[in-house]
Amino acid sequence: MVFPERFSNLPVATWPRLRALLDVPTKATETINMTIGEPRHAFPAFVGEILATNLSGFGKYPNNNGTDDLLDAISGYLERRYGIDVPNGQIMNLNGTREGLYNAAMALCPEVKNGQKPVILTPNPFYQVYAVASLSVNADPIYVPATPDTGNLPDFAALSDEVLNKTAIAYVCSPANPQGAVADRAYWETLIGLAEKHDFQIFADECYAEIYRDAPPVGAMQVARDMGADPERVLIFHSLSKRSNLPGLRSGFCAGGPQSIAKIRSLRAYAGAPVAGPIQAVSAAAWADDDHVVENRALYHQKYKIADDTLGHVPGYQSPQAGFFLWLPVDNGEQAAVKLWQETGVRTLPGAYLSQTQDGQNPGDTFIRVAMVAPTQELQRGLTLIRDCLYD
């Protein structure tokens, strides 16, 4: 199969690249995988019973847009969490956020913006679906550095008017993967103001929004409403993978203006796969329940403390504000990952594998990403091995 020329700039897939890098022997008799952000806490106890009760739903074609029960539950969650009233017609259920983040660009990116080829902005480092979506719609992806100098969030306000006038979409992840930075109200106000001025849409990837230390991160749609922005200006994307420890359920949602959601629903009607009915039933129960989320967050609080106690003395260490990743400074990410694997059996991800090189610089070159998803004892052991191998 021959891909279009524009895909020649596609980032190399993360996981095959990592497997090739770490395809070397290790001295360790036990290994610890800290590469992938796959939650390993217990999922809610009600999942099995609800799934069993609704098994007959696998014998029916599912609702494309989401059942009324599911959309009601999501709307209720948005009211409780953000204080925003989002009608069911402005919500679309998803097979996890990756589907939505990709298909929203397919449905909403114009072929031309102000007479020119459109631009899609993405943070750098970034979740790779942002770049794939950009190239799929024949837009120019522009990778905006998200480094310690910018608070680990992309400084879109530093871009020129020439770029912003061509921008169709800006992807933002808050809390950020991999750095754990949180966009505050002032950040969102600045970005939404830019989007209003230059007429582009914001795709806010908020899938880590329920894993935080103290105050819950403010939401992009929440700020847009308070500003009186165009209802079509912001789309938000959420998932049960992190909130409810259900990565295998493949269930999430996007919400936004009525016109945007109508276009996304229409695309799925022709080219997508709706979420199975029994999974929608489980999802409705998960979005309606907050108790299991509080319990889950408490476990991550323990992990933040373990990380701070173990690595807090490391020069350049930044304790994450939210999410479950550590973005650890090293001299060279690939060399550090190989050294850790060979000497300790700990698998980590070089930061460059989440970033794009621009003007000879890759903002992930001197970092490794560590996923804090293992049980606490295993996490403690893994972080201690990292500390002793790389820093002491």
N, C-alpha and C positions, 0 to 999 in steps of 0.2 A: 504493500500500500504506500502510495506517495502522498505525503502531507503537503498542503499549500506552503508556498515559500515563507509566508509570515510565521509559520511554526518553527522556522529554523532558530528563532530566538527564544523558544520555549525553554524554561529552566529544566535542567536535568532532574528526573524524578528522584525524590529524596531517598526513598527506602532501598531501591536497587543500588544506588550509589553508596549508601551506608553499608549494605551487605558486602559489597565488593571491597570497601575500605577495611572492614573488620574480618575479612576472610583470611585470618592468620591465627596461629595457635595461641592459646592462653595458658599461663602457668596455674591458673586458679582451678580448684576442684569444684567450686560453686560459682555460679554466675548470677549477676543481677542486671536485669534489663531496665534501664532508666531512659530509654529513647523515646518511646511513643506515649502520647497523652491519652492512654486508655484507662479510664477510672476503674479502680479495683475495690472500692468500697461496696458494701452490700446495697443492692437496689431495693426499692420498697417492697415490703412483705405482701402487699395486696396484688402485685403484678400477676403471680401465677393463678390466683383464684379468678381474677377478672378475665384473663386470657382463656382459661378453661371454660368459663361460663359463656364466652362469645365465640367458641371454636367454629360454630356453624357459619360464622361470617366469612370463613375462608372459602365457602362455597358460593359466594356472591361477588360480583364486581363492586369494588369499594367506591365511595363517594369521592369524586375528583377534588372537590374544594375543601372537604372536611365535614363530618357530621355536625348537626346542630349542637349535640352534647359537647363535642370537642371544641368547636369554635366558641361556645359559651364559656367553657372552662378556661380557654386561652384569654378571652376578653376579661374574665374575672381576675385572672392572674395579673394582667396589665393594669387593671384598676387597683388591685392591692399593692402591687410592687411599685408602680410609677404614678399612680393617681390619674391615669389617663383613661378616657372613655373611647374605646375603639370598637366600632360596630363589627358584627360578624362578617359583613361584606367587605371589610378592609383587612381581613386576615386570610392567610392561605396556609394550610398544613403542608408539611414537607417531609421528604425522606431524609431527615437530618439537614443541617444548614448548608452543607456543601452543594446539594442539589439547588437550593434556592439562590445561593450566592452566584452560581453559574448561570442558571436560567433567567434570573432577573436581568442580567446583562444582555442575554439573548433577546429578551422581550422588550427591553426599554432603551437600549443604546441606539441612538439615531445613526444613520449611515453617514450623515454630514452634520457638522456643528459649525454654524456661522460660515458656511461655504468651504470648510476645510475638513480633512480627515479628523475624526474625533479622538480625544485623548481620554484614557482612564488612568486615574491616579491610584497608586497602591503604596502602602508603607513598605519600607525595606529595612529589616527583614519582614517576611510576609507569609501568609498561608497561600500555597501555590495555586489554588483554584482562582485567585484574583487575576493572576497573570494569564492563565489558560483561558479564562473568560474574555479577557481583553483581546487576546489574539484571535479567539473564535469569532468575535464580532468585527474583526478587521479594524480595531482601534489601536492606537499607539499607547502601550503601557509606559507610564513614567513612574520610576521607582524613587520615592521620596524618602531620604534617610530618616530613620527613627533610631537615634543613638543617644547615649547619655547626654550629649550636648543639647539635644532637643527634648529632653525629658522622656526619651524612649517612645515618643509619639511623632508622627510625621508633621513637619511644619509647613503646611500647605500655604500659609500666608506669605511665606518667603518666595513663592513661585511668581513668575512674571505675569502681567496681565495677558500677554500673548499666549501663554500656556493655559491660563485659567479660562480664557475666552473660547478655547478649543475643547475644554474639559466637558465630558458628558456625565461621568460618574467618578466619585471618589470613594474608595474602600477604606474603612477604618475599623480596626479591631480594638475594642475596649471592654473589659480589661484585655491588655495586649498579649498576644502570643508571638514571641516567646518571653518578653521582658517583664510582664506583670504590671505594666504601667496602666494608670487609669485616667481617662479623659475627664477633667472636671467641667463644671458648668461653663466657666470662662472659655475653655477650649472649644466646647461645642458651640457656644454663641459665636465665636470667631469664625469657625468653619461654616456654620449655617449662614452667617452673614455673607461670607464669600460665595456660597452656593446661590443665595438669593441675588447677589450682585451680578454674578457671571452665569447664572441659569444652568446649574448642573445639579445632579442628584447625589445624595449621600447614602451609601450602603453601609449601615452600621452593624458589624458583626459583633453581637453581644452574647456569644454563647458561654462565656465565662462569668456572666454578670452575677451569679449567685454564689461565687466562691471569692470571698473577700475577708478582710480583717475586721474592720469596725463598721464604718458607715457604708451602706450599699451604694455602689457607683450610680451616678445619675445617668438617665437614659437619653439617647439622642432624640427620640420622638417626644419625650417629656419636655426637653428644652425647646424644641421646635414649636410645640404647642404654646409654651409660655411666651415665646417671642412673636407669636402670631404669624409664623412662616407659612408659605404655601403648603397645604397638606400633602402635596406630591413630592415635596422636597426631600423627605427622609424615608427610607425603608429600614426596618430593623429585622434582625435574624437571630432566632433563639433555638436552643436545642435541649432535649432531655438527656443527651449523652453525659454532660457534665453535671447539670442540675440534679439529676435523679440517678446517676450511675447506670445509665441504660444505653451505652454506645452501640450495642447490637440491635436495639429496637429500631434504629434509624427513624427517628421521629423528631420533628421540630416545626417551626413556623416562621413565616415572615408576615410583617404588617406594614401598612403604608397607606398612601392616598387611594381613594376608590378607583381612579383611572389606572394607576400602576398595578394594583392587585388584579383588576379585571384583565389586563394584558397578560400577566403571569399565569392566571387561571386558564386563559385561552390557549397559551402555548402548551401547558400541560395536557389540555384536552386533546391536542394533536400529537404531541411528541414526548409525553412523560408517563410516569407510572405512579398512580395514586397510592396512598398508604393503605394497607390492608385493613379491613373493618375491625378485626380483633385488636390490632395494634392501635387503631384510633380509640377504641374503648379504653385500653390501658393508658393511653396518652391523656385522655380526658381526666382520668382519676389522678394522674401524676401532676398535671397542671393545677388541679383543684386543691391539692394537698401541699401545705408548707412545712408540716412537722418534720418530714423526712429530710427536707432541705436544710433545716436548722441543725439537725443531727449530723448531716454530712459536712456542713461548714465547720462544726466544732472539731471534727477530725482533722480538717485542714489547718485549723488554728494550732493543733498540736504539732503538725508538720512544719509550719512556719517557725515555731519555737525551736524545734530540732535543728532546722537549717541555720537559724541565726546563732544558736549556741555552738554549732559545729564549725561554721564557716564565717562567722561574723568578723573574725580578725583578718580575713583575706583582703589584701589591698584591692580596692575597686569593687568589692562585693556590694551588691544592692539587694536588700531584702525586697521581695515582690510585694506590691501593694495588694495584689489580687491574683486569681488564677492559681495554677499548681505547677508552674515551671520555675526553675532557677536558670538565670542567664549569667553563667560564670565566666569571669575574665581569665584568659590564658594567653600564652605567647602565640600559639598557633593551634587552632581548633582541631584540625585533622591529626596533628602530631599528638595532641593531648588525648584525643579519643582512642588512638591506637595504643598509646602508652598505658592508659587505664585498662583497656581490654587485655592486653598482653600480660600486664603485671598483676592485675587485681580481679579480672573477670567482670568488671563493671562496664556496661555498654552505655555510651552517651552519644549525643548527636552533635557533630561540628556545626557551629553557627553559620558557616558559609553555605551549608546545604539548605538553609532557609532564606538566603539572601541572594541578590543579584549584583554582580560586579558592574560598577558604573565609573567611567573615567579612571579605570585601573584600581578602584577602591571597592572592597567588599566589606560592608559594615559588620558582617558576622565572622570575619576571619579570625578574630582574637577572642572568640567566645565558644563555649559549649552549652547546649541546652540539656537540662536535667529534669526529667519528669518526676514529680513527687507523688506518685500514684500508688506505690507499694505500701503494704502494711508498715506500721511505724517502726517495728524492730528491724525489718529489712531495709527501710529507708535510713535509719540510723547507721546501720552497718555500711550501706552503700555510700552515704555522705562521708563517713569516717574514712573509708578507703580512698575516696576522691581527695579528701583533705591531706591524708598522709602521703599519697602518691604524687600529688601535683603542687602542694603548697608548703608542706613541712619538711 
